[in-house]
Amino acid sequence: MTENFIAFLDGLIFYNYIFFGAIFSLFLLLTILGIILRHKVSLSIFLIILSFTILIIGSTLGHTKINQFIHKNNIKLTNQKHLTYSNAVVVYGVIKNSSKFDFKSCIISANVYKVSSNTIKSYIYGLKPFIKMSILESGIQKGQERKFKILIEPFLYAKDYNILLGANCR
């Protein structure tokens, strides 16, 4: 758990610190205002609940929206091949830096999901991939497109499947 927290703090940028500072200041302001107005019980409870809601939901949504705006990328699957003499699938794709900043590194992931003709089973299969492989691409400049290849092995599944690509860039 501490490793995840340290990795989260390491991934924060200047804009995140400003946003979290503003959210925490608003939380403190509303909480102190709720304490000062404790004689008006309904208003005080409303301000306290509002302050905790802003702290939890606002910080989560704000962090997500900042990362979507600053680390924006487009990823496209161009081709996939199931190798004949090996238990592997090769996935070819292109990633484009659509943000206004250069990327130091991008973790590109290929997730393989089972597919079923039953809608409920297909939905359940879509919740968790049965194979996940990732690669690291470094130094993608703004506006630059880069081709990549991911080898997914061992791949022993013989039925129908879908491959979804995703990228987490910093």
C-alpha contacts under 8 A as a table, 3 or more apart, distances in Angstrom:
res1	aa1	res2	aa2	distance
1	M	4	N	5.21
1	M	5	F	6.36
2	T	5	F	4.99
2	T	6	I	6.05
3	E	6	I	5.11
3	E	7	A	6.05
4	N	7	A	5.04
4	N	8	F	6.08
5	F	8	F	4.99
5	F	9	L	6.25
6	I	9	L	5.12
6	I	10	D	6.05
7	A	10	D	4.98
7	A	11	G	6.23
8	F	11	G	5.22
8	F	12	L	6.65
9	L	12	L	5.38
11	G	170	R	7.41
12	L	16	N	5.92
12	L	17	Y	7.23
13	I	16	N	5.39
13	I	17	Y	6.69
14	F	17	Y	5.29
14	F	18	I	6.49
15	Y	18	I	5.16
15	Y	19	F	6.16
15	Y	66	I	7.73
16	N	19	F	5.07
16	N	20	F	6.02
16	N	63	H	6.57
16	N	66	I	7.34
17	Y	20	F	5.18
17	Y	21	G	6.01
18	I	21	G	5.14
18	I	22	A	6.25
19	F	22	A	5.15
19	F	23	I	6.19
19	F	59	S	7.86
19	F	62	G	7.54
19	F	63	H	7.99
20	F	23	I	5.03
20	F	24	F	6.04
20	F	59	S	6.51
21	G	24	F	5.16
21	G	25	S	6.08
22	A	25	S	5.08
22	A	26	L	6.18
23	I	26	L	5.17
23	I	27	F	6.15
23	I	54	I	7.17
23	I	55	L	6.22
23	I	58	G	7.24
23	I	59	S	6.69
24	F	27	F	4.91
24	F	28	L	6.20
24	F	55	L	6.64
25	S	28	L	5.12
25	S	29	L	6.10
26	L	29	L	5.01
26	L	30	L	6.12
26	L	51	S	7.30
27	F	30	L	5.39
27	F	31	T	6.06
27	F	51	S	4.80
27	F	52	F	6.80
27	F	54	I	6.87
27	F	55	L	6.06
28	L	31	T	5.09
28	L	32	I	6.01
28	L	51	S	7.63
29	L	32	I	5.29
29	L	33	L	6.05
30	L	33	L	4.96
30	L	34	G	6.01
30	L	47	L	5.85
30	L	48	I	6.66
30	L	50	L	7.66
30	L	51	S	5.54
31	T	34	G	5.00
31	T	35	I	6.27
31	T	47	L	6.66
31	T	48	I	5.40
31	T	51	S	6.14
32	I	35	I	5.01
32	I	36	I	6.13
33	L	36	I	5.05
33	L	37	L	6.13
33	L	44	S	7.67
33	L	47	L	7.38
34	G	37	L	5.18
34	G	38	R	6.14
34	G	43	L	7.29
34	G	44	S	4.31
34	G	45	I	6.92
34	G	46	F	7.92
34	G	47	L	5.30
34	G	48	I	5.77
35	I	38	R	5.14
35	I	44	S	6.71
37	L	40	K	5.69
37	L	41	V	7.59
37	L	43	L	7.32
37	L	44	S	5.67
38	R	41	V	5.63
38	R	44	S	5.41
39	H	44	S	7.76
40	K	43	L	5.65
40	K	44	S	6.06
41	V	44	S	5.07
41	V	45	I	6.09
42	S	45	I	5.26
42	S	46	F	6.12
43	L	46	F	5.05
43	L	47	L	6.18
44	S	47	L	5.20
44	S	48	I	6.26
45	I	48	I	5.15
45	I	49	I	6.10
46	F	49	I	5.23
46	F	50	L	5.97
47	L	50	L	4.97
47	L	51	S	6.02
48	I	51	S	5.12
48	I	52	F	6.40
49	I	52	F	5.32
49	I	53	T	6.11
50	L	53	T	5.03
50	L	54	I	6.08
51	S	54	I	5.19
51	S	55	L	6.16
52	F	55	L	4.94
52	F	56	I	6.16
53	T	56	I	5.33
53	T	57	I	5.68
53	T	58	G	7.18
54	I	57	I	5.54
54	I	58	G	4.72
54	I	59	S	7.14
55	L	58	G	5.67
55	L	59	S	5.81
56	I	59	S	5.67
56	I	60	T	6.36
57	I	60	T	5.22
57	I	61	L	6.05
58	G	61	L	5.35
58	G	62	G	5.71
59	S	62	G	5.13
59	S	63	H	5.95
60	T	63	H	5.38
60	T	64	T	6.33
61	L	64	T	5.13
61	L	65	K	6.13
62	G	65	K	5.14
62	G	66	I	6.04
63	H	66	I	5.23
63	H	67	N	6.25
64	T	67	N	5.29
64	T	68	Q	6.20
65	K	68	Q	5.01
65	K	69	F	6.17
66	I	69	F	5.21
66	I	70	I	6.01
67	N	70	I	5.25
67	N	71	H	5.36
67	N	72	K	7.42
68	Q	71	H	5.60
68	Q	72	K	5.36
69	F	72	K	5.51
69	F	99	S	7.15
70	I	99	S	5.84
70	I	100	K	7.08
70	I	101	F	7.13
71	H	98	S	7.93
71	H	99	S	5.86
71	H	101	F	7.65
71	H	103	F	7.71
71	H	168	N	7.91
71	H	169	C	5.91
71	H	170	R	6.34
72	K	97	N	6.74
72	K	98	S	5.40
72	K	99	S	4.92
72	K	169	C	7.97
73	N	95	I	6.98
73	N	96	K	5.63
73	N	97	N	4.80
73	N	98	S	4.88
73	N	99	S	6.61
73	N	167	A	7.54
73	N	169	C	7.76
74	N	95	I	5.72
74	N	96	K	5.12
74	N	97	N	6.71
74	N	98	S	6.62
75	I	93	G	7.18
75	I	94	V	5.76
75	I	95	I	4.40
75	I	96	K	6.35
75	I	165	L	6.99
75	I	166	G	6.85
75	I	167	A	7.19
76	K	93	G	5.47
76	K	94	V	5.30
76	K	95	I	6.46
76	K	165	L	7.38
77	L	80	Q	7.83
77	L	91	V	7.39
77	L	92	Y	6.17
77	L	93	G	4.36
77	L	94	V	6.67
77	L	165	L	6.98
78	T	91	V	7.91
78	T	92	Y	5.55
78	T	93	G	4.81
78	T	94	V	7.02
79	N	91	V	6.05
79	N	92	Y	5.03
79	N	93	G	6.73
80	Q	89	V	6.89
80	Q	90	V	5.58
80	Q	91	V	4.44
80	Q	92	Y	6.00
81	K	89	V	5.56
81	K	90	V	5.23
81	K	91	V	6.65
82	H	88	A	6.22
82	H	89	V	4.41
82	H	90	V	6.51
83	L	86	S	5.55
83	L	87	N	6.75
83	L	88	A	5.70
83	L	89	V	5.82
83	L	90	V	7.32
84	T	87	N	7.67
87	N	153	E	6.28
87	N	154	P	5.36
87	N	155	F	4.99
87	N	156	L	6.00
88	A	151	L	6.76
88	A	152	I	5.49
88	A	153	E	4.52
88	A	154	P	5.55
88	A	155	F	4.89
88	A	156	L	7.76
89	V	151	L	5.94
89	V	152	I	5.14
89	V	153	E	6.66
89	V	155	F	6.69
90	V	149	K	6.84
90	V	150	I	5.80
90	V	151	L	4.64
90	V	152	I	6.22
91	V	110	A	7.96
91	V	149	K	5.61
91	V	150	I	5.11
91	V	151	L	6.38
91	V	152	I	7.64
92	Y	147	K	7.42
92	Y	148	F	5.91
92	Y	149	K	4.62
92	Y	150	I	6.60
93	G	147	K	5.79
93	G	148	F	5.46
93	G	149	K	6.46
94	V	145	E	6.58
94	V	146	R	5.57
94	V	147	K	4.40
94	V	148	F	6.09
95	I	145	E	5.59
95	I	146	R	5.40
95	I	147	K	6.47
95	I	148	F	7.67
96	K	143	G	6.54
96	K	144	Q	5.71
96	K	145	E	4.26
96	K	146	R	6.45
97	N	102	D	7.62
97	N	103	F	7.49
97	N	140	I	6.78
97	N	141	Q	6.80
97	N	142	K	5.25
97	N	143	G	5.13
97	N	144	Q	5.68
97	N	145	E	6.61
98	S	142	K	6.55
98	S	143	G	5.74
99	S	102	D	7.60
99	S	142	K	6.26
99	S	143	G	7.44
100	K	142	K	6.01
101	F	141	Q	7.44
101	F	142	K	5.67
102	D	139	G	7.27
102	D	140	I	6.10
102	D	141	Q	4.54
102	D	142	K	4.95
103	F	106	C	6.99
103	F	138	S	7.30
103	F	139	G	5.74
103	F	140	I	5.10
103	F	141	Q	6.17
103	F	142	K	7.38
103	F	169	C	6.28
103	F	170	R	5.35
104	K	138	S	5.59
104	K	139	G	4.80
104	K	140	I	6.67
104	K	169	C	7.65
104	K	170	R	5.81
105	S	136	L	6.77
105	S	137	E	5.64
105	S	138	S	4.20
105	S	139	G	5.95
105	S	140	I	7.25
105	S	169	C	5.80
105	S	170	R	5.60
106	C	136	L	5.66
106	C	137	E	5.13
106	C	138	S	6.24
106	C	167	A	6.34
106	C	168	N	5.53
106	C	169	C	4.06
106	C	170	R	6.33
107	I	134	S	6.50
107	I	135	I	5.77
107	I	136	L	4.67
107	I	137	E	6.50
107	I	167	A	5.56
107	I	168	N	5.21
107	I	169	C	6.29
108	I	134	S	5.43
108	I	135	I	5.36
108	I	136	L	6.25
108	I	137	E	7.44
108	I	165	L	7.17
108	I	166	G	5.79
108	I	167	A	4.36
108	I	168	N	6.55
109	S	132	K	6.86
109	S	133	M	5.68
109	S	134	S	4.21
109	S	135	I	6.60
109	S	165	L	5.67
109	S	166	G	5.22
109	S	167	A	6.12
110	A	132	K	5.74
110	A	133	M	5.38
110	A	134	S	6.23
110	A	150	I	7.45
110	A	163	I	6.46
110	A	164	L	5.77
110	A	165	L	4.66
110	A	166	G	6.61
111	N	129	P	5.65
111	N	130	F	7.65
111	N	131	I	5.99
111	N	132	K	4.59
111	N	133	M	6.74
111	N	163	I	5.56
111	N	164	L	5.25
111	N	165	L	6.37
112	V	129	P	5.30
112	V	130	F	6.05
112	V	131	I	5.24
112	V	132	K	6.35
112	V	161	Y	6.70
112	V	162	N	5.70
112	V	163	I	4.56
112	V	164	L	6.56
113	Y	125	Y	6.31
113	Y	126	G	6.03
113	Y	128	K	7.24
113	Y	129	P	4.78
113	Y	130	F	6.02
113	Y	131	I	7.46
113	Y	161	Y	5.58
113	Y	162	N	5.21
113	Y	163	I	6.35
113	Y	164	L	7.96
114	K	122	S	7.27
114	K	125	Y	5.71
114	K	126	G	7.28
114	K	129	P	7.58
114	K	130	F	7.44
114	K	159	K	7.93
114	K	160	D	6.56
114	K	161	Y	4.62
114	K	162	N	6.49
115	V	121	K	7.98
115	V	122	S	5.45
115	V	125	Y	6.93
115	V	160	D	5.72
115	V	161	Y	5.14
115	V	162	N	6.72
116	S	119	T	7.06
116	S	121	K	6.18
116	S	122	S	4.98
116	S	160	D	7.66
117	S	121	K	7.86
117	S	122	S	6.99
118	N	121	K	5.39
118	N	122	S	6.06
119	T	122	S	5.02
119	T	123	Y	6.12
120	I	123	Y	5.12
120	I	124	I	6.27
121	K	124	I	5.04
121	K	125	Y	6.03
122	S	125	Y	5.07
122	S	126	G	6.15
123	Y	126	G	5.07
123	Y	127	L	6.77
124	I	127	L	5.46
124	I	128	K	7.74
125	Y	128	K	6.14
125	Y	129	P	7.20
126	G	129	P	6.75
129	P	132	K	6.56
131	I	152	I	7.89
132	K	152	I	7.78
133	M	150	I	7.43
133	M	151	L	7.70
133	M	152	I	6.15
134	S	150	I	7.31
135	I	150	I	6.90
137	E	140	I	7.61
140	I	144	Q	6.34
140	I	145	E	7.80
140	I	146	R	7.58
141	Q	144	Q	5.39
152	I	155	F	6.55
